[in-house]
Amino acid sequence: EAGVAQSPRYKIIEKRQSVAFWCNPISGHATLYWYQQILGQGPKLLIQFQNNGVVDDSQLPKDRFSAERLKGVDSTLKIQPAKLEDSAVYLCASRTGTVGDYGYTFGSGTRLTVV
Amino acid sequence: GQQVMQIPQYQHVQEGEDFTTYCNSSTTLSNIQWYKQRPGGHPVFLIQLVKSGEVKKQKRLTFQFGEAKKNSSLHITATQTTDVGTYFCAVPRGQLTFGSGTQLTVLP
């Protein structure tokens, strides 16, 4: 089974620029998550999708962050404009969402550096 | 909100020594998950514990869920250099909330 695909792996941008990250979850996984992981900390949830609908975006800084999953498959996360404190690894995770499917499968992440 | 504290933050052990990380919650948990993240890598799901007092083993790793379902531990017997990484507990708080992690260094 292919894993969760994310691109790009690395991105360096200047503050106030915009950036977008892409995620393709495991085929058949209805639930998709975007997490932000700042160096030395645990991942923090930004947004959860169930198919193409948003389940939880309570921790998404909506003034600058946006995310979509239009066809219920792949997803994009955008930051506009970026701030220095947005430097982090952005992790996408998915799972089937069915009973008994516990663990989240994470992609390799996109390491964002804002300078 | 539901907080989960993970200790210690860092642990250095000599190869062959044992290692334990602890996760503590102020409220009763319905379940708890454990993940491992290698340096430069992404979190990888290890296990989920659900029942009070549950103990599960994966080779040299032993996972425990407290009787009151407020704490959990991960114990590694006879560490190897391949055990290096950060171990996170994660609890359901609406969505899955991760602890701060314990970074394990194994000295050869």
Boltz contact constraints between the chains, C-beta under 6 A:
constraints:
  - contact:
      token1: [A, 42]
      token2: [B, 88]
      max_distance: 6.0
  - contact:
      token1: [A, 42]
      token2: [B, 98]
      max_distance: 6.0
  - contact:
      token1: [A, 42]
      token2: [B, 99]
      max_distance: 6.0
  - contact:
      token1: [A, 42]
      token2: [B, 100]
      max_distance: 6.0
  - contact:
      token1: [A, 42]
      token2: [B, 101]
      max_distance: 6.0
  - contact:
      token1: [A, 43]
      token2: [B, 98]
      max_distance: 6.0
  - contact:
      token1: [A, 45]
      token2: [B, 95]
      max_distance: 6.0
  - contact:
      token1: [A, 48]
      token2: [B, 95]
      max_distance: 6.0
  - contact:
      token1: [A, 56]
      token2: [B, 95]
      max_distance: 6.0
  - contact:
      token1: [A, 102]
      token2: [B, 48]
      max_distance: 6.0
  - contact:
      token1: [A, 103]
      token2: [B, 45]
      max_distance: 6.0
  - contact:
      token1: [A, 106]
      token2: [B, 42]
      max_distance: 6.0
  - contact:
      token1: [A, 106]
      token2: [B, 43]
      max_distance: 6.0
  - contact:
      token1: [A, 108]
      token2: [B, 42]
      max_distance: 6.0
  - contact:
      token1: [A, 109]
      token2: [B, 42]
      max_distance: 6.0
